[in-house]
Protein backbone atom coordinates (compact mmCIF):
# COMPACT_ATOMS: atom_id res chain seq x y z
CA UNK A 1 0.00 0.00 0.00
CA UNK A 2 2.82 2.37 0.90
CA UNK A 3 4.30 2.25 -2.61
CA UNK A 4 0.98 3.09 -4.24
CA UNK A 5 0.23 6.13 -2.09
CA UNK A 6 3.82 7.32 -2.37
CA UNK A 7 3.51 7.19 -6.16
CA UNK A 8 0.30 9.21 -5.98
CA UNK A 9 2.01 11.75 -3.74
CA UNK A 10 4.85 12.11 -6.23
CA UNK A 11 2.40 13.05 -8.98
CA UNK A 12 0.89 15.74 -6.74
CA UNK A 13 4.01 17.47 -5.46
CA UNK A 14 4.12 21.11 -6.50
CA UNK A 15 0.48 21.25 -7.63
CA UNK A 16 -0.97 22.54 -4.32
CA UNK A 17 -4.32 20.84 -4.75
CA UNK A 18 -7.03 21.59 -2.19
CA UNK A 19 -9.49 19.01 -0.90
CA UNK A 20 -12.68 19.84 1.02
CA UNK A 21 -13.47 17.70 4.05
CA UNK A 22 -17.03 18.74 4.99
CA UNK A 23 -17.39 16.66 8.15
CA UNK A 24 -15.09 18.68 10.37
CA UNK A 25 -16.71 17.63 13.65
CA UNK A 26 -15.69 14.00 13.10
CA UNK A 27 -12.44 13.06 14.90
CA UNK A 28 -11.34 10.90 11.95
CA UNK A 29 -11.61 13.88 9.63
CA UNK A 30 -9.67 16.04 12.06
CA UNK A 31 -6.88 13.47 12.35
CA UNK A 32 -6.63 13.10 8.57
CA UNK A 33 -6.65 16.88 8.04
CA UNK A 34 -3.79 17.35 10.48
CA UNK A 35 -1.79 14.63 8.77
CA UNK A 36 -2.37 16.12 5.32
CA UNK A 37 -1.47 19.61 6.54
CA UNK A 38 1.72 18.35 8.16
CA UNK A 39 2.85 16.67 4.92
CA UNK A 40 2.08 19.79 2.89
CA UNK A 41 1.46 18.07 -0.45
CA UNK A 42 -2.26 18.85 -0.62
CA UNK A 43 -4.15 21.46 1.37
CA UNK A 44 -7.21 20.36 3.37
CA UNK A 45 -10.20 22.68 3.72
CA UNK A 46 -12.31 21.64 6.69
CA UNK A 47 -15.94 22.67 7.18
CA UNK A 48 -17.30 23.12 10.68
CA UNK A 49 -16.67 24.66 14.08
CA UNK A 50 -13.14 23.38 14.69
CA UNK A 51 -10.97 26.22 16.05
CA UNK A 52 -8.35 23.70 17.14
CA UNK A 53 -7.67 22.93 13.47
CA UNK A 54 -7.63 26.60 12.53
CA UNK A 55 -5.00 27.16 15.21
CA UNK A 56 -2.80 24.63 13.37
CA UNK A 57 -2.99 26.66 10.16
CA UNK A 58 -5.70 24.59 8.47
CA UNK A 59 -8.33 26.50 6.49
CA UNK A 60 -11.63 26.10 8.36
CA UNK A 61 -14.88 27.39 6.88
CA UNK A 62 -18.46 27.49 8.07
CA UNK A 63 -21.46 28.02 5.77
CA UNK A 64 -23.13 30.66 7.93
CA UNK A 65 -20.02 32.82 8.28
CA UNK A 66 -18.57 32.34 4.80
CA UNK A 67 -17.94 35.81 3.34
CA UNK A 68 -18.74 34.88 -0.28
CA UNK A 69 -21.95 32.99 0.46
CA UNK A 70 -23.99 35.21 -1.88
CA UNK A 71 -21.73 34.22 -4.77
CA UNK A 72 -22.26 30.54 -3.97
CA UNK A 73 -26.02 31.06 -3.85
CA UNK A 74 -25.93 32.77 -7.22
CA UNK A 75 -23.80 29.97 -8.73
CA UNK A 76 -26.15 27.36 -7.28
CA UNK A 77 -29.27 29.00 -8.71
CA UNK A 78 -27.66 29.41 -12.13
CA UNK A 79 -26.45 25.81 -12.19
CA UNK A 80 -29.87 24.46 -11.28
CA UNK A 81 -31.41 26.45 -14.13
CA UNK A 82 -34.61 27.44 -12.35
CA UNK A 83 -35.04 24.22 -10.34
CA UNK A 84 -33.79 25.86 -7.14
CA UNK A 85 -34.67 29.36 -5.92
CA UNK A 86 -32.21 31.66 -4.16
CA UNK A 87 -34.04 31.06 -0.89
CA UNK A 88 -33.88 27.28 -1.35
CA UNK A 89 -30.21 27.46 -2.33
CA UNK A 90 -29.35 29.47 0.77
CA UNK A 91 -31.10 26.90 2.94
CA UNK A 92 -29.41 23.94 1.23
CA UNK A 93 -26.01 25.57 1.61
CA UNK A 94 -26.37 25.21 5.36
CA UNK A 95 -25.75 21.51 4.70
CA UNK A 96 -22.03 20.86 4.66
CA UNK A 97 -22.04 18.61 1.59
CA UNK A 98 -23.88 21.18 -0.52
CA UNK A 99 -21.58 23.92 0.74
CA UNK A 100 -18.46 21.85 0.05
CA UNK A 101 -19.66 20.81 -3.39
CA UNK A 102 -20.26 24.45 -4.33
CA UNK A 103 -16.69 25.25 -3.27
CA UNK A 104 -15.47 22.64 -5.74
CA UNK A 105 -17.84 23.75 -8.50
CA UNK A 106 -16.79 27.41 -8.19
CA UNK A 107 -13.08 26.58 -8.20
CA UNK A 108 -12.41 27.32 -4.54
CA UNK A 109 -11.27 23.71 -4.11
CA UNK A 110 -10.15 20.87 -6.38
CA UNK A 111 -12.16 18.01 -4.90
CA UNK A 112 -14.28 16.78 -2.01
CA UNK A 113 -14.21 13.74 0.27
CA UNK A 114 -17.24 13.00 2.44
CA UNK A 115 -19.22 10.08 3.82
CA UNK A 116 -17.61 9.43 7.21
CA UNK A 117 -20.78 10.69 8.88
CA UNK A 118 -23.16 10.86 5.90
CA UNK A 119 -24.80 8.33 3.63
CA UNK A 120 -23.68 7.83 0.04
CA UNK A 121 -26.86 9.58 -1.09
CA UNK A 122 -25.96 12.63 1.02
CA UNK A 123 -22.60 12.84 -0.77
CA UNK A 124 -23.73 11.95 -4.28
CA UNK A 125 -26.91 14.05 -4.51
CA UNK A 126 -25.19 17.47 -4.37
CA UNK A 127 -22.53 16.25 -6.78
CA UNK A 128 -25.12 15.15 -9.34
CA UNK A 129 -27.12 18.36 -8.98
CA UNK A 130 -24.20 20.76 -9.11
CA UNK A 131 -21.07 19.19 -10.58
CA UNK A 132 -23.00 16.74 -12.77
CA UNK A 133 -21.69 13.98 -15.01
CA UNK A 134 -19.39 14.53 -17.96
CA UNK A 135 -20.91 14.97 -21.42
CA UNK A 136 -22.09 11.61 -22.72
CA UNK A 137 -22.12 9.99 -19.28
CA UNK A 138 -25.60 9.02 -18.09
CA UNK A 139 -24.79 7.89 -14.56
CA UNK A 140 -22.03 8.04 -12.02
CA UNK A 141 -20.62 4.77 -10.70
CA UNK A 142 -18.42 3.73 -7.80
CA UNK A 143 -15.02 2.06 -8.18
CA UNK A 144 -12.60 0.77 -5.59
CA UNK A 145 -8.84 0.66 -6.07
CA UNK A 146 -7.84 -2.69 -4.59
CA UNK A 147 -4.21 -2.79 -3.48
CA UNK A 148 -2.05 -5.58 -2.06
CA UNK A 149 1.70 -5.06 -2.13
CA UNK A 150 2.44 -4.35 -5.83
CA UNK A 151 -0.88 -5.73 -7.13
CA UNK A 152 -3.54 -3.19 -8.13
CA UNK A 153 -7.04 -3.81 -9.41
CA UNK A 154 -10.12 -1.70 -10.12
CA UNK A 155 -13.48 -3.13 -8.95
CA UNK A 156 -16.68 -1.46 -10.22
CA UNK A 157 -19.53 -0.72 -9.69
CA UNK A 158 -19.44 -1.51 -5.99
CA UNK A 159 -21.32 1.50 -4.66
CA UNK A 160 -24.00 3.13 -6.81
CA UNK A 161 -25.91 1.27 -9.54
CA UNK A 162 -28.05 -1.49 -8.02
CA UNK A 163 -29.18 -3.30 -11.16
CA UNK A 164 -27.17 -2.07 -14.17
CA UNK A 165 -28.42 -2.85 -17.66
CA UNK A 166 -26.13 -3.44 -20.65
CA UNK A 167 -25.66 0.27 -21.32
CA UNK A 168 -24.83 0.88 -17.67
CA UNK A 169 -22.29 -1.96 -17.60
CA UNK A 170 -20.64 -0.64 -20.75
CA UNK A 171 -20.37 2.84 -19.24
CA UNK A 172 -18.96 1.41 -16.00
CA UNK A 173 -16.39 -0.53 -18.00
CA UNK A 174 -15.30 2.48 -20.04
CA UNK A 175 -15.06 4.73 -16.98
CA UNK A 176 -13.33 1.96 -15.02
CA UNK A 177 -10.63 1.82 -17.69
CA UNK A 178 -10.12 5.58 -17.34
CA UNK A 179 -9.91 5.24 -13.56
CA UNK A 180 -7.27 2.54 -13.96
CA UNK A 181 -5.20 4.71 -16.30
CA UNK A 182 -5.36 7.65 -13.91
CA UNK A 183 -3.61 5.54 -11.28
CA UNK A 184 -0.98 3.94 -13.47
CA UNK A 185 -2.83 0.73 -14.35
CA UNK A 186 -2.86 -0.38 -18.01
CA UNK A 187 -6.50 -1.49 -18.21
CA UNK A 188 -7.54 -4.99 -19.16
CA UNK A 189 -11.27 -5.05 -18.51
CA UNK A 190 -13.28 -8.16 -17.60
CA UNK A 191 -17.07 -8.07 -17.70
CA UNK A 192 -17.88 -10.61 -15.01
CA UNK A 193 -20.64 -13.20 -14.85
CA UNK A 194 -21.32 -16.73 -13.62
CA UNK A 195 -20.71 -17.82 -17.23
CA UNK A 196 -17.67 -17.69 -19.52
CA UNK A 197 -18.23 -17.02 -23.21
CA UNK A 198 -21.63 -18.67 -23.42
CA UNK A 199 -21.06 -21.61 -21.07
CA UNK A 200 -24.48 -20.69 -19.69
CA UNK A 201 -27.22 -18.70 -21.37
CA UNK A 202 -29.72 -16.57 -19.48
CA UNK A 203 -30.95 -12.96 -19.46
CA UNK A 204 -28.17 -12.20 -16.96
CA UNK A 205 -25.39 -13.53 -19.21
CA UNK A 206 -26.88 -12.00 -22.33
CA UNK A 207 -26.91 -8.62 -20.58
CA UNK A 208 -23.15 -8.87 -20.06
CA UNK A 209 -22.48 -10.07 -23.60
CA UNK A 210 -24.45 -7.13 -24.96
CA UNK A 211 -22.42 -4.75 -22.77
CA UNK A 212 -19.24 -6.11 -24.38
CA UNK A 213 -20.60 -5.26 -27.83
CA UNK A 214 -21.34 -1.69 -26.72
CA UNK A 215 -17.88 -1.21 -25.18
CA UNK A 216 -16.14 -2.49 -28.31
CA UNK A 217 -18.21 -0.18 -30.48
CA UNK A 218 -17.39 2.86 -28.34
CA UNK A 219 -13.71 2.04 -27.79
CA UNK A 220 -12.40 -0.53 -30.28
CA UNK A 221 -8.84 -0.32 -28.94
CA UNK A 222 -9.66 -1.12 -25.31
CA UNK A 223 -8.59 -4.54 -24.03
CA UNK A 224 -11.95 -5.90 -22.83
CA UNK A 225 -13.72 -9.24 -22.81
CA UNK A 226 -16.79 -10.93 -21.38
CA UNK A 227 -18.71 -12.55 -20.19
CA UNK A 228 -16.04 -14.07 -17.95
CA UNK A 229 -16.17 -15.90 -14.66
CA UNK A 230 -13.84 -14.41 -12.09
CA UNK A 231 -11.37 -17.29 -12.14
CA UNK A 232 -11.20 -17.19 -15.93
CA UNK A 233 -10.54 -13.46 -15.82
CA UNK A 234 -7.73 -13.72 -13.25
CA UNK A 235 -5.91 -17.06 -13.55
CA UNK A 236 -3.96 -17.50 -16.82
CA UNK A 237 -4.33 -21.28 -17.01
CA UNK A 238 -8.09 -21.13 -16.44
CA UNK A 239 -8.47 -18.19 -18.80
CA UNK A 240 -6.67 -20.06 -21.56
CA UNK A 241 -8.85 -23.11 -21.02
CA UNK A 242 -12.22 -21.33 -20.78
CA UNK A 243 -11.58 -18.43 -23.19
CA UNK A 244 -8.75 -19.43 -25.52
CA UNK A 245 -7.33 -16.58 -27.54
CA UNK A 246 -8.68 -13.86 -25.25
CA UNK A 247 -6.28 -10.98 -24.59
CA UNK A 248 -7.99 -10.33 -21.26
CA UNK A 249 -8.87 -13.73 -19.80
CA UNK A 250 -6.31 -14.63 -17.13
CA UNK A 251 -4.83 -11.12 -17.15
CA UNK A 252 -7.65 -8.75 -16.16
CA UNK A 253 -7.08 -5.88 -13.76
CA UNK A 254 -10.38 -3.98 -14.11
CA UNK A 255 -13.34 -6.07 -12.98
CA UNK A 256 -16.88 -4.97 -13.85
CA UNK A 257 -19.47 -6.72 -11.70
CA UNK A 258 -22.92 -7.54 -13.12
CA UNK A 259 -24.78 -6.00 -10.16
CA UNK A 260 -24.17 -3.87 -7.12
CA UNK A 261 -24.90 -6.90 -4.96
CA UNK A 262 -22.07 -8.85 -6.61
CA UNK A 263 -19.67 -5.90 -6.56
CA UNK A 264 -20.22 -5.00 -2.94
CA UNK A 265 -19.83 -8.60 -1.80
CA UNK A 266 -16.84 -9.14 -4.08
CA UNK A 267 -14.74 -6.23 -2.88
CA UNK A 268 -15.44 -7.01 0.77
CA UNK A 269 -14.40 -10.65 0.30
CA UNK A 270 -11.17 -9.48 -1.35
CA UNK A 271 -10.62 -7.04 1.49
CA UNK A 272 -11.47 -9.29 4.45
CA UNK A 273 -10.31 -12.69 3.21
CA UNK A 274 -7.83 -11.76 0.49
CA UNK A 275 -5.91 -9.13 2.40
CA UNK A 276 -6.48 -6.38 -0.17
CA UNK A 277 -6.91 -2.79 0.88
CA UNK A 278 -9.97 -1.16 -0.67
CA UNK A 279 -9.64 2.58 -1.34
CA UNK A 280 -12.83 4.35 -2.33
CA UNK A 281 -15.34 4.33 -3.66
CA UNK A 282 -14.15 6.71 -6.31
CA UNK A 283 -17.13 8.25 -8.09
CA UNK A 284 -16.63 7.84 -11.82
CA UNK A 285 -17.96 10.06 -14.58
CA UNK A 286 -18.25 13.39 -12.74
CA UNK A 287 -16.94 16.68 -14.13
CA UNK A 288 -14.94 17.28 -10.94
CA UNK A 289 -13.85 14.79 -8.27
CA UNK A 290 -16.19 14.08 -5.38
CA UNK A 291 -15.60 10.86 -3.50
CA UNK A 292 -17.45 8.89 -0.88
CA UNK A 293 -16.24 7.26 2.32
CA UNK A 294 -17.78 4.40 4.24
CA UNK A 295 -19.24 5.46 7.56
CA UNK A 296 -17.04 2.75 9.05
CA UNK A 297 -13.90 4.37 7.65
CA UNK A 298 -10.73 5.11 9.57
CA UNK A 299 -8.73 8.34 9.61
CA UNK A 300 -6.24 6.54 7.37
CA UNK A 301 -9.01 5.88 4.82
CA UNK A 302 -9.84 9.61 4.78
CA UNK A 303 -6.17 10.46 4.32
CA UNK A 304 -5.65 8.06 1.40
CA UNK A 305 -8.88 8.89 -0.41
CA UNK A 306 -7.97 12.58 -0.15
CA UNK A 307 -4.79 11.88 -2.11
CA UNK A 308 -6.64 9.86 -4.76
CA UNK A 309 -9.22 12.63 -5.09
CA UNK A 310 -6.49 15.21 -5.57
CA UNK A 311 -4.85 13.00 -8.20
CA UNK A 312 -8.16 12.80 -10.11
CA UNK A 313 -8.19 16.58 -10.36
CA UNK A 314 -4.92 16.49 -12.33
CA UNK A 315 -6.66 14.82 -15.27
HELIX and SHEET records of a PDB file:
HELIX    1   1 UNK A    2  UNK A   12  1                                  11    
HELIX    2   2 UNK A   27  UNK A   39  1                                  13    
HELIX    3   3 UNK A   51  UNK A   54  1                                   4    
HELIX    4   4 UNK A   63  UNK A   65  5                                   3    
HELIX    5   5 UNK A   69  UNK A   80  1                                  12    
HELIX    6   6 UNK A   86  UNK A   92  1                                   7    
HELIX    7   7 UNK A   96  UNK A  105  1                                  10    
HELIX    8   8 UNK A  120  UNK A  126  1                                   7    
HELIX    9   9 UNK A  127  UNK A  131  3                                   5    
HELIX   10  10 UNK A  166  UNK A  182  1                                  17    
HELIX   11  11 UNK A  203  UNK A  218  1                                  16    
HELIX   12  12 UNK A  230  UNK A  234  1                                   5    
HELIX   13  13 UNK A  236  UNK A  242  1                                   7    
HELIX   14  14 UNK A  260  UNK A  272  1                                  13    
HELIX   15  15 UNK A  299  UNK A  312  1                                  14    
SHEET    1   A 5 UNK A  59  UNK A  61  0                                        
SHEET    2   A 5 UNK A  43  UNK A  47  1                                        
SHEET    3   A 5 UNK A  18  UNK A  21  1                                        
SHEET    4   A 5 UNK A 111  UNK A 114  1                                        
SHEET    5   A 5 UNK A 289  UNK A 292  1                                        
SHEET    1   B 6 UNK A 223  UNK A 228  0                                        
SHEET    2   B 6 UNK A 188  UNK A 192  1                                        
SHEET    3   B 6 UNK A 254  UNK A 256  1                                        
SHEET    4   B 6 UNK A 151  UNK A 156  1                                        
SHEET    5   B 6 UNK A 141  UNK A 148 -1                                        
SHEET    6   B 6 UNK A 277  UNK A 284 -1                                        
END                                                                             
